[in-house]
Amino acid sequence: MEPIQTELVVLGAGPGGYTAAFYAADRGKQTILVERADRLGGVCLNHGCIPSKALLHAAETLFLAKEAARWGLEFGAPKVRLEKLREWKESILEKLGQGVAQLARRRKVTVLRGRGRFEDSNTLRVETDQGQQFIRFQKAIVAAGSVPAMPKAFDLDNPRVMTSTEALQLPEAPCKLLVIGAGYIGMELGAVYAALGSEVTVVEALPRALAAADPDLARPVLQRARQIFKEIRTGTKVVEMAAQGPQIRAVTEKDGVKREELYDRALVAVGRKPRIEDLGLENTKVSLDEKGFIKVDERRRTADPNLYAIGDIVGGALLAHKASREARVAVEDICGEPATAKDFILPAVVFTDPEIAWCGLTESEAREKQIPVEVAKFPWAASGRALTLDRPDGMTKLIIDPETERILGVGIVGRGAGELISEGVLAIEMGATARDLALSTHPHPTLSETLMECAELYYGYATHAVVRKRRKENRSR
């Protein structure tokens, strides 16, 4: 079979890969998108962001049905039909996957299904159902993503030991579920299974859960999690795990004290690793770091002048929107335009209940780097909209440069925090000051008002909160 000639080949059709392919096609590049899975969209659409959010929505509905009794609304006991829930979730994934495929066709991006492997710096071999197909390219973007990490001690080759991939398939709602890892994956999926009726125990080796978030932002989440989980154990390691009949025997250790328990299933949520196996990178000039991620510069160029890499496979924050941003940077550099992935503001969202979101400089980072900042916090207990939602457990905070009054960071915990954080991203990207935000009229009653009032609070005159006046507002700025 004759090799296919193309200007650009993109390996991997996740949010980074298909964004790169579509953007390159929009810029006039002849582009081939290679994906080994049956459905486009990558881990995010098929095994991560989208299915988890669908199930979290279902979990929220179950919790709301119980909590509504406080408002005088009583429902019968909910009946969970896992098969129908799986079908609904799958219908969402199929619809989105078909949408991505249709967008590829409309842009005349050639989609080649199969496993891609680099033969050299200009050739990609793709194992398809019809046999081998070789692609000769001028440039390539590697967007192969990541896979769940599974430490050898937990890899029992037993279906009752799950990664996030298997957990999202909802095989059952086990009576007793052990979640290893209290990061965002463990906490999100633990909540799903708790809503479905599982008794959930979360074990975390670090001193606190949700360690990536500022402690004050994580606090309301952990308070609520303790109400729905059986237990959250921090500073605790799983030192041994083995199959015991139809269950999983786990031995945990904290402060030298061991504890042995039986669980019906275990979810290993200790992070993700780059999917670099069998990509043929050794046949190129691409170099890897000590953790196996592809080394790239701020333009997403690898050590091989013909290869770029984006998304999870280059490390950093393993987020879909980071991959999409990097995709545009790589394509623009290929097109000979100035582009950089350096210093862009990257929001992070943890879709727990309540949600946590932040962007820019965090309070913890400022403290570690000894960056002088001032912090303003507005409690949602003072928000009329939060009270009407019966969710006063949130908070909005601003990290502010005391000299220029510029907003350096924004953190939000509360219902819908992920929908609110983009205003913070825009404020930081545009170099807005606290005064700019305070003078921006927000609709009432909304949760977005908490950003405005947080900025007002910085100057000591927030309408719905009384604080000691911090500084005289400089209206000449």
N, C-alpha and C positions, 0 to 999 in steps of 0.2 A: 504494500500500500504506500503510495507516494506521500511524503511528508506534507503537512499543511503549512503554508507560509502565512505569517501574521505579524503585525507590528507589535501587539501586546498580548500576552497571555496572563490570566489571573488564576492562580491556584487556590481554590476555596471560595464557596459562594455564600459565606455568612455576611453580616452587615458591612464588614470591611471589604470583602471581596466583591460583592455585587455592587456596592457603591462605587468602588474603583472601576469596575467594568462599565457601568452605566455612565459614569462621569467621563471616562475616556472615550466612549462612543459618542457622547454629546459633543466632545471636543474634536471629533472627526477621526479618531483612531480606530483602525481595524482591530477588533478585540475578540478573543476567545476566552470564555469562562469555563473552567474545569471544576467539576464537583463529583465526588464519588457517591454521595447519598442520593436516594431517589427523589428527594424533595429539596429544592433550593431553600436558602435561608440560614443554613449553618446551625451551630449549637443554639444560638439565641432563639431562633424561631422554633426549632424542633425539640430541643432538650434543655432549654434554659429560661430566658427572659419571658417569652410569651406563655408557654404552658404553666409556668409557676405563677404568673400573675392571674391567669384564668382560675387556677385552683385557689389562690389567695382570695379572689373575689367570692368564690363559693364559700370559703371558710368565713369570711367577713359576714356573709349573709346568714350563716348558721349562728354566729355569735350575736348578731343583731336581733335575730328572732328570739333569742333567750333574754337579751338585755331589754327588749322593748316592754317587758312586763313592768319595768319601773315607770314607764310613761303611760301606763294604763292600757297597753295593747298586749293582748295575750293570744298566742297561737298554740295549736296542738304540737305535740312532740314531732320534730322534723324526721322524715324518713329519707335516708340516704341510699340512693341507688347508684352504686359505683359504676356499673356498666353504662348507664345513661350519662353520668358525669364524664366518664372517659370519652364517650362518643361526642359530647358537646365540645370538650377540650380539643379533640382531634379535628372536629369540623372547623374550628378556628385556625388551626395550623394548616390544614389543607387549603382553606380559602386564601390565607396569606401566602402560602407557597405558590399557589397558582397565580396569584397577583404578581409575585416576583418574576415568575416564568413569562408571564404576558408582557411585563415591562421589558424583559430581555428581547423578546421577539420584536416588539415595536421599535426598539433601538437597533435592531439587526445585530445584536450581540450573539455570536455563536456559542451555544451551550453544549459542552461535550461531557457526557456522563462517564465517569471512570476514575480509577486511581492514578494520579499523576506522579511521575518520578523524573527528576532531572538527570539526563544523560551527560550533559555538559552545560556550559553557560549560555547556550543558544538553542538547546533542544530539550523538549519535554516529551517523555514517553507516557502514553495514557493507556492503561489496561481497560478496555471497554468490553461489553458483552459480545461484540462482534470481532474482538481481537485487538491487537496492538495498533495504536495510532500515534504517529510521531508529529510533533508540532515544532516547526522552526520559527523562532521568535527573535525580535530585536530587543525587546525588554520584557521582563516578567515581574509580577508582583505576587509575593508569597503571602497568602492570607489563610493558612491552613488551620488557625485557631488553637484551641487547647482541649484537654480532656481532664476528667476528674482525677485527682491524685488518689492512689490507693496504696498506702504503705504495705510492705510485704507482711507485716505482722497481722494485718486485717484481711489480707487477700486469701480467703478460705476456699475459693471456688465454690461458693455456696450461694444460691439465689436469695437467701435470707439476709445476706450482707449486701446492702445496696449502696450505690453512688447516687448522686442527684438524678442521673439519667434514668435509672430503674425506678427511683422513688416517684418521679413524675409520671410514670406509667400507671400508677395507682394499682399495684397488684392486689392489694387488700388493705384493710384498716386493721393492723395488728393490735392485739390487746395491749402488749407492752413493747414500746419502741425505744431503742437506745439511739440517740443522736450524738455522734462524736464530732465535736467542733461547734463552737457557738459564734461563728461568723455569720454573715448575712444568709448564706445558703442553709446552714443548719437551723437558724432561728426562723427563717421563712417557712421551710418545709416542715419543721417541727410544729409550727402553728397550724399548717394544713392538716396534718395527721391528728393533732389534738382536737381540731374541730370535727373531724370525722369519727372521733370517739376513742382514739388511742391514748393510752397512758404513756406520756412522753417524759423521758429523762435525758437531759442534755449535759454532756460532759465536755469541759474545756480545759486544756492544759495551761493556758495563760491565766494571769490573776483575775481577769475580768472578761465578760462576754462582750461581743461587738467592740473589740479593741480598736478598730479603725476609726471609730467615732469618738468625739469628745465625750467624756464621762457624763456631763450634764445633759447632753442630747440622748445618750443611751439610757439614762436613768428611768424615764417614763416607760420605755419599751420593756425594760427588765421588770419593772413593777407589774406591768400587765402580763408579761410572760409567766411570772410566778403564779398568777391566778389560773392560767390555763395548762401549764406544764405541771407534772408531778414534782419535778425538781430540776434546778440548774446548779451544777457543781463546777465551780471554777477552781483553778489550781490543782486539777485532778487529771491524771493520765490513765489511759487504758493500757495496761501492761501485758494483758493476755486476752486472747479471744479464740474460741474454738466452738465447733458444732457439738451439741449435746442432744441427741435425739432430734426432735423437730424444732429445737430452740437453739439459741446462741448463748453460750456461757461467756460472760465478760468479767474480767478481774480489773478493778480500778484501784488506784493508789493515790492517797492524799496525805501529805505530811508523814509518810512512812507507814501509814495504816492501809492495809489492803481490804478490799471488799469484793465478794464474789456474788454475781446475780445472773439470773436467766431472763432472756428477752425473746420475744417472738421474731423480731427483726432488728437489724442494726443499720443505721444510715451513716456512712462515712463521709463527712463533709469537712475535710481538712485542707481544702484548696484545690488548685488546678495546676496542670503542667503543660508545657508546649507540645503540640502534636508535630514532632519532627521526625518520628520514626519512618524509615523507608521513603523519605522524600528525595533521596539522592543528593543531598546537599554536599556530601563529601566529593561529589564530582564537579562542584563549583568552587568558587573562591570565598563563599560565605563562611563567616566565623561565628561561633557561639560563645556565650558567656558561661560562667561556672555553673549556672542553673539550667543550661540547655536552651536558653532563649537566643534568638538571632540578634546579633549586634547590628544596630543601625545608627545613622547620624540623625540630626534634626530634620533632615529632608526624607527620612526613611530609606536612605540608600544603604545597602550592605557593603561588605568589602569587595563584592563582585560588581563591577560597573554596570552589568546588565540586569542585576537583580535588586529588587526592592522588597521590603517586608513590612507588614502592618498588622495591627491588632494584637490579639493574645500572644501570638508567636514571638513578639518582640518584648514581652513583659510589660512592667509598669502596671497601671490599673487595667484589669481585665474587664473592660466595659465595652459594650457594643458601640456607644456613641464616640468613644475614643477611637475605635477602629474606623468608623465612618469618617471622622475628621482626618485621621492619618491617610485614609484612602485619597482624599482630595489633595492633600499635600504631595503625596507620591505622584499622582497623575499630573499635577501642575509642574512638578520638577521634570517629569518625563517630557512635558510639552515645552520645556525651556523657560518656564516662568519662575520668578522668585517665590519660594514657598518655604515655610518652616513649621514644624510641630512644636517649637519651643515656646514655653510660657503661655500657651492658651489656657483659658479657664475651663477646667473639667469638673462638671458637677457629679456628685455621687449620691445615689439614692439607695436606701435599704427599705424594702417593701414589707417591713414588719407592721405590726399594729400597736402603737401608731408608727407611721413612717418616719424615717430620719433622712435628711438631705443636707448636703453642705457643698460649698464651692469656695475656691480661693484659699486663703490662709486660715487654718484652724487655730483655735486657742491653744491647743496642745503643741502645735508646731511653733507658734510664736514663742511659747515658753521654752521649748527645747532649743530653738535657734537664738534665743535672747533678743527677739525683735520687740521693741517697745510698741505696745498697742493699748487701746482702751476698748472695753467690752460693754455693750449695751444689751440688756435682755428684757424682752417683753413677755410676760406670762399670759398664756391663753385663757387663764381663769378670768382675765379682764376683757376678753373678746366676746361680744354679744353673739357673734356667729358661732363660735366654738361652743358656747353654752346651749344654743339652739340645737346643735348636733350632739349634745350630751358628751362632748369630748373636750373638757377644759384642761386636759393633761398635757397640752402642748406648750411650746415656747419658741420664740424667734429671737435670734441674737445676731448682732453685727460686730465684726472685728474692725476697728477703726484706727487709722494712723493719727496719733495725737497732734502731729505737727500740721499736716495738710487736711485732716478730717476726711481723707479719702477712705472709701470702703474697701477693705482688703480681703474680707471674708464674710460669708453669711452661713449661718447654721439654723436649721429648722427641725423641730420634732413635733409631730402632730398629724392629724388626719389630713391626707392630701399634700403632705410636705413636698413630695416629688413634683407635684404640679406647680408649686409656688417657687421652687428654687431657681427657675430660669430668670426670674426678675433679679435675683441676686447675681447671676452670671452676667446679665446685661449691665447691671450697675458697675460691676468690677471691670468688665471689658471696656466700658465707656469712660472709666475714670471718674465715676460719680462720687460726690461727697455725701456725708450724712445729711447735710442741708438740702442737697438736691432731692434726696429721697423723702425727707420730711416735708418738702414743699410740693411733692407730687400727690395730687388728690387721688385718693383711692375710694372705690365705691363702698357704701355701707348698706347692710352689714355683710362683710366678707372676711375671709381669713387673710386675704392679701393686705388688709388694713394693718395687720400686725407688723408688717415691714415698715410702713409709714410711721406707726406709733412707736416702734422701736427706735427709729431715727429721732423722733421727737423726744423720746425719753432720754436720749443722749444729751439733749440740751435742757432737760428738766421740765418740759411742759407737755408731756403726753396727756391727752384728754382723759384717758381711762386708767391712768396709773399715776400715783404720787411718789415722787422721788426727790432726793436732795439735788438741787441744781448743780450740774457738773461744770458747766462752762458758759461763758457768754457767747451767744451765737454771733458769728462774724458774717453779717449779711452783705459785706462787700466782696465776698469771694465770688 
